[in-house]
Amino acid sequence: MPSLLSVDLRERVVAVVAAGASCQRAAARFGVSVSSACRWSAQFRREGRVAPKPSGGDHNSQRIEAPAELILATDEAQPQIFLRELRARLAEQGVQTSSSGLSRFFAHHRIPRKQGRRMQPSRSGRR
């Protein structure tokens, strides 16, 4: 991922464009891409600032956290349900998610999801 350019550089580019220079000329003068100069200028006209937007972080957990009560209630009613079955039940309720999303949800809430029964030891033993 490319590093963020300083706010000072962004402000200087925007100031030159606001003074009447084209985005191409401002970009060439400061050694940045033309698309960046145009985006920064548009952002300044729209929002009045040129600070970079936050980057990184989790963008998907908000969608799965919204129906958290429904997920937990469904899991509590049938604790041995498989994730794919739970996903199908939630889809019937109008909640679209994936099995991996449910797995991350349970991991985030520290709810263990071990499946399967304990198997009896083999009668034949070791050979």
Phi and psi in degrees as a GROMACS rama.xvg file:
@    title "Ramachandran Plot"
@    xaxis  label "Phi"
@    yaxis  label "Psi"
@TYPE xy
-67.9817  152.837  PRO-2
-78.7373  154.028  SER-3
-77.1081  141.198  LEU-4
-85.3668  152.805  LEU-5
-65.2483  152.814  SER-6
-66.0064  -33.5013  VAL-7
-60.9384  -45.5626  ASP-8
-62.7964  -42.8654  LEU-9
-60.2982  -44.2922  ARG-10
-64.6713  -38.4567  GLU-11
-66.317  -40.8102  ARG-12
-63.7103  -45.7813  VAL-13
-63.8808  -38.5827  VAL-14
-63.8899  -40.0296  ALA-15
-67.3219  -40.5053  VAL-16
-66.939  -39.7249  VAL-17
-67.102  -27.6237  ALA-18
-76.5454  -7.65899  ALA-19
123.095  -6.71087  GLY-20
-76.7267  156.288  ALA-21
-78.9691  163.608  SER-22
-63.1672  -37.7134  CYS-23
-62.8578  -44.0747  GLN-24
-67.8407  -42.1563  ARG-25
-65.0736  -39.6244  ALA-26
-64.3462  -42.9632  ALA-27
-65.5667  -38.1678  ALA-28
-65.0299  -39.4345  ARG-29
-101.617  -1.77915  PHE-30
73.6916  34.981  GLY-31
-118.103  170.562  VAL-32
-76.1271  153.9  SER-33
-63.4553  -40.373  VAL-34
-63.4705  -36.1331  SER-35
-66.6283  -43.6475  SER-36
-61.2149  -41.2479  ALA-37
-67.3333  -42.8252  CYS-38
-63.9948  -43.3083  ARG-39
-63.9221  -40.0188  TRP-40
-65.455  -43.4297  SER-41
-64.6861  -40.6492  ALA-42
-63.6998  -39.049  GLN-43
-66.5207  -41.1125  PHE-44
-65.9351  -37.3645  ARG-45
-77.4604  -47.6308  ARG-46
-111.399  -16.0359  GLU-47
78.7156  15.4841  GLY-48
-147.272  160.887  ARG-49
-125.122  11.6855  VAL-50
-64.5886  144.763  ALA-51
-67.6453  150.807  PRO-52
-72.7822  155.24  LYS-53
-61.7906  141.637  PRO-54
-121.147  157.546  SER-55
77.5568  -170.859  GLY-56
87.7146  178.533  GLY-57
-94.3463  122.215  ASP-58
-104.309  -8.31316  HIS-59
-104.657  -19.6016  ASN-60
-67.1058  -23.9318  SER-61
-63.7714  -35.8516  GLN-62
-67.8179  -36.6007  ARG-63
-84.8587  -24.0717  ILE-64
-76.5611  -23.2941  GLU-65
-60.4179  -48.5246  ALA-66
-93.7142  35.1983  PRO-67
-59.2597  -40.0812  ALA-68
-63.1882  -41.3714  GLU-69
-65.1956  -42.2776  LEU-70
-63.4373  -47.2976  ILE-71
-66.085  -38.0613  LEU-72
-67.0923  -41.4907  ALA-73
-65.5155  -40.8494  THR-74
-68.5862  -36.1487  ASP-75
-69.718  -34.489  GLU-76
-67.5728  -37.5187  ALA-77
-133.84  87.0944  GLN-78
-68.5878  -20.4033  PRO-79
-93.4409  10.7148  GLN-80
-70.2531  140.192  ILE-81
-75.2426  157.6  PHE-82
-61.8891  -38.5331  LEU-83
-66.2416  -34.8343  ARG-84
-70.1956  -40.382  GLU-85
-63.0918  -40.4619  LEU-86
-61.7001  -40.3681  ARG-87
-66.4749  -41.2695  ALA-88
-63.5906  -40.6169  ARG-89
-67.4869  -35.2274  LEU-90
-63.3875  -35.4015  ALA-91
-63.1677  -30.0656  GLU-92
-87.3511  -2.51816  GLN-93
94.4041  11.2684  GLY-94
-102.853  114.044  VAL-95
-96.4439  122.839  GLN-96
-153.882  178.87  THR-97
-114.76  165.232  SER-98
-63.9649  -38.8502  SER-99
-68.0959  -33.7329  SER-100
-64.8702  -40.3595  GLY-101
-66.0564  -38.7216  LEU-102
-61.4206  -44.0547  SER-103
-65.0849  -36.9721  ARG-104
-59.2237  -48.9927  PHE-105
-67.3709  -36.6081  PHE-106
-65.3669  -40.3743  ALA-107
-63.3419  -37.9667  HIS-108
-88.8931  4.82677  HIS-109
55.228  46.0241  ARG-110
-107.046  115.618  ILE-111
-68.9924  143.104  PRO-112
-125.435  46.3156  ARG-113
-69.7578  136.311  LYS-114
-118.647  162.944  GLN-115
92.2021  162.339  GLY-116
-97.1877  157.397  ARG-117
-71.9296  135.125  ARG-118
-91.9644  145.604  MET-119
-72.1511  147.798  GLN-120
-61.537  150.865  PRO-121
-64.2961  138.397  SER-122
-74.5953  -28.2733  ARG-123
-72.0321  -23.247  SER-124
74.2161  -167.547  GLY-125
-84.7793  141.804  ARG-126
